[in-house]
Amino acid sequence: MAQTGKQFTIEGAEIAFRNFSGKEGQYNAEGQRSFLLILRDENFAQQLLADGWNVKYLRPQEEGEAPTACLSVAVRFDKVPPKIIAITSVARTRLTEDMVDTLDFADISNIDLIVKASSWEVNGKTGLKAYLKSLYATIEEDELERKYEI
């Protein structure tokens, strides 16, 4: 993990609650694409929190476990679209806004990403909102996908 100014890079990132399609759900409105970035390094999570990032904590799954730090990352294509690349055994494909929803259910074996910040201020409170800048997702293919891919 490397943080420079208002962005950071994580190789081998872990994400959850993928909503690249922007489907309306319990925690987001229709059209809001996002995912939850899991922050396993507590020191890094505390550094982000101190810098104004909106780090939250998930309740432990099992008794005795510590809460898990996480960061909601927005995926927006309207201003500066993120670079999202799907990597398979035969190709690297840049995913457009119309294609990115395929990541919602893809079997992903590795993710490297860059998250950038946008400053906000509401009613005297300030902070940093996380936006996806770049994401490289290695897709785990099954034997038929490998056989028939061109």
N, C-alpha and C positions, 0 to 999 in steps of 0.2 A: 504494500500500500504506500502510495506516495501522494502527499497533498502539496499542491502549489497554488497559493492564492486562493481563488474561489473555485477550484476544481480538484478532484482526486482521481487516482487510477487504482483499480483493484484487479489483479489477475487471479483467476480461479475463484471468481465471485460466486456467492450463493444467493439465489433469488427465490422468492415465494410469492404467492397470490398474484400470479401473472395475469395481467389484463391488457394485453397489447391490442385487443380488438376494441376496447373502450366500451364494453357492455355495461349497462347500468347494473349496479349491485348494491349490497348493503352499505358499502363504504364509499361509493362514488356514483356520480351522475353519468348519464348516457354521454358517450363521446370522450370521457376522460380516461386516457390510456395511462397505465402505471404498473409498477410492480414494487414489491418490498425487497429491499436489499438487506440481507442479514449481515450484521457486523459482529463477527466472532471475536475480534480483537478488542477487548474492553478498553484498553488504553487509547486506541484509535477512536472508538466511539465517544469516549470522554473528551478527547481533543476536538472532535467535530461538534459536540454539544457546547463546549466552551467557546468555539468560534461562531456559534449562532445557528448551526444546522438543527433541523427539527428531528433529533434522534428520539425515538420512542422505545419502549421495552415491551416485549411479548411476555405474557405470563408463562411460567414454566409448564412443560408438559407433564412432568413427573415431580412428585414431592422430593424436596431436597436439591433440585436443580436451581440454578440461578436464572433470573429473567434474561431473555435474549435481546440484545440491542438490535435495532433495525431502523431503516430510513426509507420512507416512501419516496419513490423516484417517478416523476412525471415524464411521459413520452409524448412530446408535441411536435407536430409537423407544420404548424401554421407560420411560425416565424423563421427559425433556423432549424431545419429538419436534422434529426440525428443521423449519424452514419451507423446503420445496422447491417451487419454482414453475417449470413448463415454459411457455415463451412461444412461441406460434406467431403466424402472421399474423392469426388471428381470435380468439384467446383466451389467457387466462392461466389455467393449471390448477394448483391446488395438488395435489401428488402425495402420496398417503397411503402407508403402509407396503406396501399391496397393489399400488400402482401404480408405485412408485419404480424397480422393476427395468427399466422401459422406457428409463431413461437408459443402461443398459449398452451398448445398441447404437444409440442415437439419434445422428443426425448433428447435433452441437452446434456452432454457430458462435460462441457467446460464453457465458462463465460469469462471473458476479459472485458472490462468496461471503464469508461471515463464518465464521471458525474460532474456537472458544473452547477454553480449556484446562481440564483437571482435574488437580490436583496428585496425585502418587502418591509412595509411599515403600515400598520393599521392601529388606529386609536392609541398612538404613542408607543406601541410595541413594535419591535423589529426582529428580523431573523433572516434566514437563508432558506429558500425553497430549492429542492434538488430537481434537476432536469438531466435527462440522459443526453450525453454528447456523442458517445461512440459505444458500440457494443459488438463484440465478435462472439458468436455462439457456434460451438462445434456440435453438430447434430449427430447423434448416435443412430446409425442406420441399421435396419434389420437385413437379413440375407436377401430378401426379395428386392428391397430398395437398391442394394449394391448390385444385384444381378441385372436389373432393368434400367438403371440409371445410365444416361447417355453422356 
